Amino acid sequence: MRSSRVLGRKLAVALCASGLTLAAFACGSRTGLLADGPWDPEEEDSAVDPVRRLDAQVRDVQDPLPGLDAKPDVIVDQRDCRDPSETLIYVIDDENRLSAFDPRTLTGFPIGPILCPSNPGTTPFSMAVDRQGVAYVVFSDGELYRVSTRTAACAATGFQANQEGIETFGMGFASNTGGAAETLFISPSERGGSGMGFGPGELGRIGLPSYDLDVTAPFDQDVRGAELTGTGDGRLFAFYSRESAFTGTFIGQVDKDTAEIVAEIPLPSVQLGSGWAFAFWGGDFFTFSGDRGSQTSLVTRVRPSDGSVTEVGRVPGNIVGAGVSTCSPVE
């Protein structure tokens, strides 16, 4: 088993130009996490959870697509995971399209447009996926929604936008101590109408189901535009730029209690782009760097075990958010 310290400050990063494959989104194939079962077993009844109610309604009226695998990639069994190797990475673009990306085959497929009760002119900004397969999507006006990764059904939440003057944020779930309990971590990117919000970054969290936002601490280094991803063994990572934005990026391991960057990989060849996101799966990181002009995003696999950084293809859409269940494999 790999050490939990998978990143090293002195890790040499080698760019692998070979092995480029096209990660095309296949038509007529779709799957997703089941949105069945209680999303908060302590305080909520699944019968009144709006995402699961909408999800059931969508399944009732939706014709099966050719090649649809009715078996979900994660089943909540005794409120925990089944087979980590069957999990997927989910991505959202700035045109409300939810898709899935399979890190084993480097291919993806559409799930559908999310139809959230959002304000006119607003678009998705970031996304995280919880252990049970429900996506949390924050929009450009700071509103937060819950989305089924099986059908793209969407419902509003009790989150109050602009808490502590924070408008938008990157986010990701991480297990608390390596078990089923997890926390939604955020990295505020904009405060009080400050525009792009590329100021020095902070780490915070959103309590569930209260939806109270709390800022933990500023990062101890220059971290800007951070997106977050976490693991089932309790680690949290950030994908970000420095003050000289768009001249290379970094992936850092974050101390969840102090916001210290405890280890870091520099990625001089990987840019944020017009939209950006990343996720951890099976010991590797997958970054998505958007190009609004072509409406595609470059997918790059970062493999800390051998230092390789490999462009694995492009996927449709200007990807602005990615998420993966903490049931996914850690090595």
MOQUI-V28897 format. One record per run of one state. SS is the DSSP state (2 for helix, 1 for strand, 0 for the rest). FROM is the first residue (numbers start at 1). TO is the last residue. If there is no record, write none. Layout:
BEGIN
ss=SS from=FROM to=TO
ss=SS from=FROM to=TO
END
This chain:
BEGIN
ss=0 from=1 to=13
ss=1 from=14 to=16
ss=0 from=17 to=24
ss=1 from=25 to=26
ss=0 from=27 to=45
ss=2 from=46 to=48
ss=0 from=49 to=49
ss=2 from=50 to=61
ss=0 from=62 to=76
ss=1 from=77 to=77
ss=0 from=78 to=79
ss=1 from=80 to=80
ss=0 from=81 to=83
ss=2 from=84 to=86
ss=0 from=87 to=88
ss=1 from=89 to=93
ss=0 from=94 to=96
ss=1 from=97 to=102
ss=0 from=103 to=106
ss=1 from=107 to=113
ss=0 from=114 to=123
ss=1 from=124 to=129
ss=0 from=130 to=133
ss=1 from=134 to=139
ss=0 from=140 to=143
ss=1 from=144 to=148
ss=0 from=149 to=153
ss=1 from=154 to=156
ss=0 from=157 to=162
ss=2 from=163 to=165
ss=1 from=166 to=175
ss=0 from=176 to=181
ss=1 from=182 to=191
ss=0 from=192 to=201
ss=1 from=202 to=206
ss=0 from=207 to=212
ss=1 from=213 to=218
ss=0 from=219 to=223
ss=1 from=224 to=230
ss=0 from=231 to=235
ss=1 from=236 to=241
ss=0 from=242 to=248
ss=1 from=249 to=254
ss=0 from=255 to=260
ss=1 from=261 to=267
ss=0 from=268 to=272
ss=1 from=273 to=273
ss=0 from=274 to=275
ss=1 from=276 to=281
ss=0 from=282 to=283
ss=1 from=284 to=291
ss=0 from=292 to=295
ss=1 from=296 to=303
ss=0 from=304 to=307
ss=1 from=308 to=316
ss=0 from=317 to=318
ss=1 from=319 to=323
ss=0 from=324 to=331
END
